[in-house]
Amino acid sequence: MSDKLTEQEQVRRQNLEKIVALGIDPFPGTTFPVSHSSTEIVEGYEDGSDKYAEVCIAGRLMSRRVMGKASFAEIQDGSGRIQIYVSRDEICTGENKDLYNQVFKKLLDLGDFIGVKGHAFVTQTGTTSVHVTELFVLSKSIKPLPVVKTDADGNAFDVVTDPEFKYRQRYVDLTVNPEVREVFVQRSKMVNAMRTFMTEKAYLEVETPILQSMYGGAAARPFKTHHNSLDTTFYLRIANELYLKRLIVGGYEGVFEFAKDFRNEGMSRFHNPEFTMMELYVAYKDYEWMMDFTEEMLEYVAMEVHGTTDLQVGDNVISFKRPWKRYTMFEAIEHFTGIDISKQDETELRATADSLGIHIDKAFGKGKIIDEIFGEKCEHHLIQPTFITDYPVEMSPLAKKHRTKEGLVERFEGICNAKEICNAFSELNDPIDQRKRFEEQLELGKRGDEEAMQLDEDYLRALEYGMPPTAGIGIGIDRLAMIMTNQKSIQDVLLFPQMKPE
């Protein structure tokens, strides 16, 4: 194996062997009694005070300046970095007489985990530091980290920026680019804020199956697998909608789930085959109510994560302050193209798409053609949060027919930063109409539409027992996180995005 190792890797293994020879366990399994974080000490210590007279911290060794009998170094923990001061005469006593000369100066490498005990003080240059009285080896690093260097002006060099490296070795990215960790802290705050907002309204968080014998709830191509014991084909869910609505049938009046969904489709800056959705269903409500609810919740989330509703996203400042702008789908298409397609049939729609330079697959029905026109000519204009409402019935097999507009359904999508972040309906609760819609989807499937829905007999049976008027919404957590954390790619808000095997 040694002939495949770099020179640094070989040296580190040699250092490991020497540490073991000194009787030091380089991978101890005991608890280390951390008492403070680096940031807590740096921000809380005042020169001359007895605060932090005894501290115990741990983290990675990120830099070291050896000056004879004394050294300065930096430890990085989960909150940040702090300087430590190590003196040979203080830590090399009794059994540890070789700790400074042999271990700290020669055998420790950058990236090693160490623990120190000591007290806080301020150096002559004004840097809050820890004066070390005891030092412990906690874990030896036998592969070197990329070294990030900064010049006198603060410019960074050798930063990990290659996406292939960042996404495959996220553990390295998080170590050498601490600002990346903050992205996922903000994502967690976002999810927790949404959860708090809904639970405080007495909605119940639930879990529904990921492995499904009948996939549904969205127009998408599924991943397929096989259950050996049952000798049956199963699918990874593309959505959890139909199970959550079964729970509304069962008597719950508000249920939600943060769900991992899977769609066997292309990958891009906005698509990952495994993604997170939050879906919420509330009885006795409609899509107008859900629009108001969504505005209120996302305004609350922005305030909880950032303390403001105005967020810098790329070159734009996006405001989540209520109310949002609203267009019907036909209004949006006419506004951005100058063409009123509200009365056009499939043949006329194909001609319109052709005149706009939009390629339409021959398998697409009327709904898909309208969706393509909207996506190509309207969506990229919608930077500020906007609701697009009242979709053609052909596009929405699970949405309730519009109460006043023939041929439309009560549906909205929330668009922000030119991408859909949520989709919602007044839910279709008429089992006879729902069966007809499923049958129309089967016909589209026969025409070659791989995303057409299946006919779910058990779901229809549930509706036949009766489902009250219900509003439902699905919010794409990953896309929302891109906006809330100002990231350009969905891979940058996923800790471990899907990649081709090495």
PLY file of the C-alpha trace (Angstrom):
ply
format ascii 1.0
element vertex 502
property float x
property float y
property float z
element edge 501
property int vertex1
property int vertex2
end_header
0.00 0.00 0.00
2.88 2.41 0.80
3.82 2.81 -2.86
0.35 4.33 -3.48
0.67 6.85 -0.65
1.88 10.40 -1.12
5.01 11.49 0.72
2.91 13.37 3.27
0.70 10.36 3.88
3.74 8.17 4.47
5.18 10.71 6.93
1.92 10.86 8.83
1.79 7.09 9.19
5.35 7.14 10.48
4.36 9.82 13.00
1.44 7.66 14.06
3.74 4.71 14.74
6.10 6.90 16.76
3.23 8.24 18.89
2.14 4.67 19.63
5.77 3.77 20.52
5.73 6.55 23.11
2.80 4.84 24.81
0.21 7.38 23.66
-3.08 6.13 22.22
-3.63 8.18 19.05
-7.31 7.21 18.91
-8.56 7.20 22.53
-12.18 6.19 23.00
-12.85 7.96 26.28
-14.98 11.08 26.79
-13.08 14.35 26.62
-14.67 16.91 28.97
-15.10 19.94 26.67
-16.28 22.90 28.74
-16.38 25.78 26.27
-16.40 26.54 22.55
-13.76 28.64 20.84
-16.26 31.34 19.90
-17.61 31.52 23.44
-14.12 32.28 24.78
-13.09 34.67 21.98
-16.30 36.70 22.25
-16.76 36.49 26.03
-13.31 37.00 27.53
-12.17 40.39 28.82
-8.50 41.01 29.48
-7.63 40.79 33.16
-10.85 39.08 34.23
-10.95 35.70 35.94
-13.63 34.52 33.53
-12.52 31.36 31.76
-9.82 30.74 34.37
-10.32 27.05 33.67
-11.27 25.92 30.18
-11.20 22.66 28.29
-11.52 22.82 24.50
-11.00 20.42 21.62
-10.75 20.55 17.85
-8.51 20.22 14.82
-4.98 21.60 14.81
-5.12 24.06 11.89
-1.84 26.00 12.21
1.30 25.98 14.33
4.25 28.33 14.90
7.05 26.66 16.87
9.44 29.04 18.64
11.87 26.90 20.66
10.41 26.15 24.05
7.06 27.74 23.26
4.62 27.68 20.38
1.43 29.26 19.16
-1.17 27.22 17.31
-4.82 27.40 16.22
-7.57 24.96 17.08
-10.77 24.81 15.02
-13.90 23.44 16.69
-17.53 23.44 15.66
-17.97 27.15 16.30
-14.75 28.67 14.97
-11.04 29.01 15.73
-9.00 30.04 18.74
-5.29 30.53 19.29
-3.50 28.42 21.90
-0.14 29.03 23.59
1.90 25.93 24.46
5.02 26.06 26.68
7.33 23.05 27.03
7.98 23.75 30.72
4.27 23.66 31.57
3.06 20.56 29.73
6.18 18.37 29.95
6.01 17.02 33.47
6.15 13.48 34.88
4.95 10.93 32.36
4.54 13.67 29.75
8.17 14.82 29.60
8.33 14.07 25.86
4.95 15.58 25.02
6.24 18.91 23.73
9.58 18.06 22.06
8.55 14.70 20.63
4.81 14.98 20.07
3.68 18.60 19.72
6.75 19.83 17.79
7.43 16.78 15.62
4.68 14.17 15.53
1.45 16.17 15.48
0.26 17.15 12.01
-2.18 19.79 10.81
-5.66 18.28 10.88
-5.04 16.19 14.01
-7.68 16.44 16.73
-6.27 17.57 20.06
-7.73 18.59 23.39
-6.27 21.17 25.75
-6.90 22.39 29.26
-5.78 25.81 30.47
-6.95 29.38 30.99
-7.88 32.27 28.72
-5.68 35.33 28.31
-4.92 38.10 25.80
-1.56 38.22 24.03
0.51 41.38 23.55
-0.96 41.65 20.04
-4.51 41.64 21.50
-5.47 38.10 20.51
-7.66 36.16 22.92
-5.96 32.80 23.42
-5.81 29.76 25.71
-2.65 29.23 27.78
-2.30 25.43 27.73
-1.48 23.50 30.88
-2.45 20.03 29.60
-2.51 18.65 26.06
-4.08 15.44 24.75
-3.98 13.63 21.40
-7.59 12.78 20.47
-7.36 11.55 16.87
-4.51 11.31 14.37
-5.12 12.50 10.82
-3.23 10.32 8.33
-4.40 12.18 5.21
-3.47 15.87 4.87
-6.16 18.50 4.49
-5.97 21.03 1.66
-4.17 24.03 3.18
-6.03 27.30 2.83
-3.65 30.27 2.93
-4.47 33.96 3.21
-2.32 36.92 2.29
-1.92 40.19 4.19
-5.08 41.54 2.55
-7.16 38.56 3.60
-7.33 36.96 0.16
-7.64 33.17 0.37
-5.62 30.73 -1.74
-5.96 26.98 -2.29
-9.59 27.12 -1.16
-11.60 23.99 -1.98
-13.80 25.21 -4.84
-13.88 22.28 -7.29
-17.49 21.00 -7.17
-16.44 17.40 -7.86
-14.18 17.49 -4.79
-16.58 19.53 -2.62
-19.59 17.26 -3.14
-17.73 13.93 -2.99
-15.65 14.87 0.03
-18.06 17.14 1.86
-16.28 16.31 5.13
-13.19 18.08 3.79
-15.20 20.98 2.39
-16.85 21.54 5.79
-13.45 21.49 7.50
-11.49 23.86 5.31
-14.44 26.12 4.35
-16.23 26.79 7.67
-18.63 29.19 5.94
-20.15 26.15 4.18
-21.20 24.84 7.59
-23.23 28.01 8.13
-25.31 27.20 5.02
-26.50 24.00 6.65
-27.03 25.71 10.00
-29.35 28.15 8.21
-31.11 25.30 6.41
-31.74 23.61 9.76
-33.10 26.88 11.20
-35.40 27.18 8.19
-36.83 23.69 8.63
-37.21 24.15 12.39
-39.00 27.47 11.86
-41.47 25.82 9.46
-42.03 22.97 11.90
-42.59 25.36 14.79
-44.99 27.50 12.75
-47.16 24.48 11.87
-47.08 22.69 15.21
-48.09 25.90 16.98
-51.21 25.83 14.81
-51.88 22.29 16.14
-51.10 20.52 12.87
-49.74 17.01 13.37
-46.37 15.90 11.99
-46.60 12.34 10.60
-44.59 9.78 8.63
-45.82 7.90 5.57
-44.30 5.08 3.47
-41.27 5.65 1.26
-41.56 2.22 -0.36
-44.88 2.14 -2.22
-46.51 -0.53 -4.33
-48.35 2.22 -6.26
-46.57 5.52 -6.81
-48.57 8.72 -7.18
-49.20 12.26 -6.03
-47.13 13.88 -8.78
-46.24 13.66 -12.46
-42.81 12.02 -12.41
-40.88 8.89 -13.33
-40.16 6.67 -10.29
-37.25 4.56 -9.13
-38.20 0.89 -9.14
-37.05 -1.86 -6.77
-38.06 -5.43 -5.84
-39.20 -6.78 -2.48
-37.77 -10.30 -2.26
-40.02 -11.68 0.50
-43.21 -10.45 -1.14
-41.86 -11.05 -4.65
-43.39 -7.72 -5.61
-42.26 -4.59 -7.42
-42.10 -1.50 -5.22
-41.34 2.13 -6.00
-39.55 4.85 -4.08
-42.19 7.49 -3.52
-42.34 10.45 -5.87
-44.64 12.26 -3.42
-46.46 11.60 -0.15
-49.63 13.45 -1.10
-52.05 10.53 -1.44
-51.11 9.04 1.94
-51.50 12.36 3.74
-54.96 12.83 2.21
-55.89 9.36 3.40
-55.19 10.70 6.90
-57.60 13.59 6.30
-60.18 10.95 5.34
-59.33 9.21 8.61
-60.27 12.24 10.71
-57.11 14.33 11.19
-57.80 17.96 10.33
-54.21 19.10 9.73
-51.20 16.89 8.92
-47.74 17.60 7.54
-44.57 15.68 6.72
-40.99 16.55 5.82
-40.49 13.79 3.27
-37.62 12.41 1.24
-38.95 11.95 -2.29
-37.26 10.35 -5.28
-37.75 11.04 -8.99
-35.85 9.19 -11.69
-35.20 12.25 -13.80
-32.40 14.52 -14.97
-29.95 16.32 -12.70
-29.19 20.04 -12.82
-28.53 23.07 -10.63
-32.20 22.85 -9.61
-32.81 19.08 -9.62
-31.48 16.22 -7.52
-33.06 12.75 -7.82
-33.40 12.59 -4.01
-34.94 15.71 -2.51
-36.93 16.97 0.48
-40.53 18.14 0.35
-42.75 19.47 3.09
-46.39 18.66 2.41
-49.29 20.02 4.48
-53.01 19.23 4.27
-55.67 21.12 6.22
-59.36 20.20 6.27
-62.14 22.72 5.63
-59.80 25.11 3.78
-59.20 26.03 0.12
-56.37 27.29 -2.05
-57.13 30.95 -1.33
-56.64 30.25 2.39
-53.46 28.31 1.61
-51.98 31.26 -0.30
-52.45 33.48 2.74
-51.01 30.75 4.99
-47.95 30.33 2.75
-47.21 34.06 2.72
-47.49 34.18 6.48
-45.29 31.12 7.07
-42.46 32.09 4.70
-42.40 35.65 6.05
-42.05 34.11 9.52
-39.29 31.75 8.32
-37.27 34.59 6.77
-37.47 36.54 10.03
-36.45 33.51 12.11
-33.46 32.67 9.90
-32.22 36.17 9.02
-34.09 38.67 11.19
-35.41 40.40 8.05
-37.78 39.68 5.19
-35.38 41.19 2.62
-32.79 38.64 1.49
-29.83 39.09 -0.86
-30.07 36.34 -3.47
-27.45 36.65 -6.18
-27.80 40.12 -7.68
-31.35 40.59 -6.37
-32.90 41.56 -3.05
-35.90 39.31 -2.60
-38.62 40.34 -0.17
-40.77 37.78 1.63
-42.93 40.55 3.09
-46.64 39.97 2.56
-48.57 40.25 0.26
-47.09 38.54 -2.83
-48.00 39.45 -6.41
-50.62 37.17 -8.03
-51.31 36.25 -11.67
-53.53 33.58 -13.14
-51.55 31.31 -15.46
-53.26 32.73 -18.56
-52.70 36.30 -17.31
-48.99 35.58 -16.85
-48.62 34.09 -20.34
-50.46 37.00 -21.94
-48.47 39.52 -19.86
-45.09 38.13 -20.93
-45.88 37.01 -24.52
-48.76 39.24 -25.58
-50.76 36.13 -26.57
-54.09 35.11 -25.00
-54.13 31.30 -25.07
-57.12 30.86 -22.74
-59.46 29.73 -25.54
-56.97 27.75 -27.66
-57.34 24.02 -28.30
-54.41 21.59 -28.54
-53.76 22.26 -32.23
-53.76 26.03 -31.71
-51.52 25.68 -28.65
-48.98 23.71 -30.66
-48.98 26.44 -33.30
-48.52 29.11 -30.62
-45.62 27.20 -29.08
-44.04 26.83 -32.50
-44.38 30.57 -33.15
-42.60 31.21 -29.84
-39.76 28.84 -30.75
-40.73 26.22 -28.17
-40.29 22.55 -29.08
-43.26 20.41 -28.00
-43.05 16.62 -27.72
-45.74 14.82 -29.70
-46.75 12.91 -26.55
-47.67 16.12 -24.71
-51.33 16.87 -24.13
-52.88 20.31 -23.78
-51.80 20.78 -20.16
-48.15 19.93 -20.81
-48.04 22.34 -23.79
-49.35 25.21 -21.64
-46.85 24.31 -18.94
-44.00 24.42 -21.48
-45.07 27.85 -22.75
-45.26 29.19 -19.20
-41.90 27.68 -18.25
-40.10 29.02 -21.30
-41.63 32.49 -21.52
-42.76 33.49 -18.04
-40.97 31.77 -15.20
-37.58 33.48 -15.59
-39.23 36.90 -15.15
-40.62 36.01 -11.70
-37.87 37.00 -9.27
-39.94 38.32 -6.36
-42.26 35.76 -4.67
-45.30 35.42 -6.91
-48.37 33.17 -6.95
-49.48 31.74 -10.31
-53.08 30.57 -10.00
-55.94 28.85 -11.81
-54.32 26.17 -13.96
-55.96 24.23 -16.81
-57.64 21.06 -15.58
-55.44 18.92 -17.87
-52.35 19.95 -15.87
-53.73 19.10 -12.44
-55.35 15.66 -12.02
-55.49 15.96 -8.21
-56.90 19.50 -7.96
-60.54 20.52 -7.56
-62.30 22.12 -10.53
-62.57 25.88 -10.26
-65.85 26.97 -8.72
-66.45 29.73 -11.33
-64.02 29.25 -14.23
-64.82 26.45 -16.68
-61.87 24.24 -17.64
-59.63 25.41 -14.79
-58.73 24.08 -11.35
-58.11 25.77 -8.00
-54.34 25.51 -7.93
-51.42 27.81 -7.36
-47.66 27.60 -7.61
-45.30 29.87 -5.72
-42.48 31.12 -7.95
-39.41 32.85 -6.50
-36.04 33.66 -8.05
-37.41 32.28 -11.33
-38.13 28.79 -9.95
-41.14 27.00 -8.48
-40.83 26.60 -4.71
-44.34 25.33 -3.89
-47.44 23.82 -5.43
-50.91 23.80 -3.86
-54.54 22.88 -4.56
-58.02 22.97 -3.30
-57.87 19.18 -3.18
-60.13 17.11 -5.42
-62.41 15.16 -3.07
-64.99 13.92 -5.61
-64.17 10.20 -6.13
-66.07 10.02 -9.42
-64.25 13.01 -10.90
-60.96 11.69 -9.51
-61.41 8.34 -11.24
-62.10 10.12 -14.53
-58.93 12.21 -14.11
-56.84 9.11 -13.39
-58.28 7.44 -16.53
-57.27 10.49 -18.58
-53.76 10.13 -17.16
-53.70 6.49 -18.27
-54.51 7.62 -21.82
-51.61 10.09 -21.72
-49.40 7.23 -20.57
-50.45 5.21 -23.60
-49.39 8.15 -25.79
-45.89 7.89 -24.34
-46.00 10.31 -21.39
-43.68 8.60 -18.88
-44.73 11.01 -16.13
-48.46 10.29 -16.34
-50.04 9.15 -13.07
-51.24 5.66 -12.25
-54.78 4.78 -11.24
-54.72 4.16 -7.48
-57.77 2.08 -6.54
-57.10 2.24 -2.79
-56.91 6.03 -2.87
-60.18 6.15 -4.79
-61.72 3.84 -2.19
-60.56 6.25 0.54
-62.25 9.16 -1.26
-65.44 7.11 -1.57
-65.63 7.04 2.24
-65.61 10.84 2.08
-62.92 13.51 2.40
-63.87 16.98 3.63
-62.94 20.10 1.64
-59.16 20.28 1.99
-56.30 22.57 1.04
-52.90 21.00 0.40
-49.43 22.28 -0.40
-45.99 20.89 -1.18
-42.95 23.12 -0.58
-39.57 22.18 -2.06
-37.23 22.43 0.92
-34.04 22.29 -1.15
-35.07 25.07 -3.52
-36.33 27.21 -0.65
-33.01 26.61 1.13
-31.15 27.85 -1.98
-32.98 31.16 -1.64
-32.74 31.39 2.15
-28.96 30.73 2.05
-28.13 32.53 -1.23
-26.75 29.49 -3.05
-26.70 29.06 -6.83
-26.95 25.26 -6.97
-29.15 22.71 -5.24
-26.00 20.66 -4.62
-24.77 23.46 -2.34
-27.70 22.98 0.07
-27.46 19.17 0.12
-24.79 17.77 2.39
-24.28 14.75 0.14
-25.78 15.35 -3.33
-26.20 12.42 -5.69
-23.18 11.78 -7.92
-21.98 9.16 -10.35
-19.91 6.53 -8.47
-16.17 7.08 -8.56
0 1
1 2
2 3
3 4
4 5
5 6
6 7
7 8
8 9
9 10
10 11
11 12
12 13
13 14
14 15
15 16
16 17
17 18
18 19
19 20
20 21
21 22
22 23
23 24
24 25
25 26
26 27
27 28
28 29
29 30
30 31
31 32
32 33
33 34
34 35
35 36
36 37
37 38
38 39
39 40
40 41
41 42
42 43
43 44
44 45
45 46
46 47
47 48
48 49
49 50
50 51
51 52
52 53
53 54
54 55
55 56
56 57
57 58
58 59
59 60
60 61
61 62
62 63
63 64
64 65
65 66
66 67
67 68
68 69
69 70
70 71
71 72
72 73
73 74
74 75
75 76
76 77
77 78
78 79
79 80
80 81
81 82
82 83
83 84
84 85
85 86
86 87
87 88
88 89
89 90
90 91
91 92
92 93
93 94
94 95
95 96
96 97
97 98
98 99
99 100
100 101
101 102
102 103
103 104
104 105
105 106
106 107
107 108
108 109
109 110
110 111
111 112
112 113
113 114
114 115
115 116
116 117
117 118
118 119
119 120
120 121
121 122
122 123
123 124
124 125
125 126
126 127
127 128
128 129
129 130
130 131
131 132
132 133
133 134
134 135
135 136
136 137
137 138
138 139
139 140
140 141
141 142
142 143
143 144
144 145
145 146
146 147
147 148
148 149
149 150
150 151
151 152
152 153
153 154
154 155
155 156
156 157
157 158
158 159
159 160
160 161
161 162
162 163
163 164
164 165
165 166
166 167
167 168
168 169
169 170
170 171
171 172
172 173
173 174
174 175
175 176
176 177
177 178
178 179
179 180
180 181
181 182
182 183
183 184
184 185
185 186
186 187
187 188
188 189
189 190
190 191
191 192
192 193
193 194
194 195
195 196
196 197
197 198
198 199
199 200
200 201
201 202
202 203
203 204
204 205
205 206
206 207
207 208
208 209
209 210
210 211
211 212
212 213
213 214
214 215
215 216
216 217
217 218
218 219
219 220
220 221
221 222
222 223
223 224
224 225
225 226
226 227
227 228
228 229
229 230
230 231
231 232
232 233
233 234
234 235
235 236
236 237
237 238
238 239
239 240
240 241
241 242
242 243
243 244
244 245
245 246
246 247
247 248
248 249
249 250
250 251
251 252
252 253
253 254
254 255
255 256
256 257
257 258
258 259
259 260
260 261
261 262
262 263
263 264
264 265
265 266
266 267
267 268
268 269
269 270
270 271
271 272
272 273
273 274
274 275
275 276
276 277
277 278
278 279
279 280
280 281
281 282
282 283
283 284
284 285
285 286
286 287
287 288
288 289
289 290
290 291
291 292
292 293
293 294
294 295
295 296
296 297
297 298
298 299
299 300
300 301
301 302
302 303
303 304
304 305
305 306
306 307
307 308
308 309
309 310
310 311
311 312
312 313
313 314
314 315
315 316
316 317
317 318
318 319
319 320
320 321
321 322
322 323
323 324
324 325
325 326
326 327
327 328
328 329
329 330
330 331
331 332
332 333
333 334
334 335
335 336
336 337
337 338
338 339
339 340
340 341
341 342
342 343
343 344
344 345
345 346
346 347
347 348
348 349
349 350
350 351
351 352
352 353
353 354
354 355
355 356
356 357
357 358
358 359
359 360
360 361
361 362
362 363
363 364
364 365
365 366
366 367
367 368
368 369
369 370
370 371
371 372
372 373
373 374
374 375
375 376
376 377
377 378
378 379
379 380
380 381
381 382
382 383
383 384
384 385
385 386
386 387
387 388
388 389
389 390
390 391
391 392
392 393
393 394
394 395
395 396
396 397
397 398
398 399
399 400
400 401
401 402
402 403
403 404
404 405
405 406
406 407
407 408
408 409
409 410
410 411
411 412
412 413
413 414
414 415
415 416
416 417
417 418
418 419
419 420
420 421
421 422
422 423
423 424
424 425
425 426
426 427
427 428
428 429
429 430
430 431
431 432
432 433
433 434
434 435
435 436
436 437
437 438
438 439
439 440
440 441
441 442
442 443
443 444
444 445
445 446
446 447
447 448
448 449
449 450
450 451
451 452
452 453
453 454
454 455
455 456
456 457
457 458
458 459
459 460
460 461
461 462
462 463
463 464
464 465
465 466
466 467
467 468
468 469
469 470
470 471
471 472
472 473
473 474
474 475
475 476
476 477
477 478
478 479
479 480
480 481
481 482
482 483
483 484
484 485
485 486
486 487
487 488
488 489
489 490
490 491
491 492
492 493
493 494
494 495
495 496
496 497
497 498
498 499
499 500
500 501
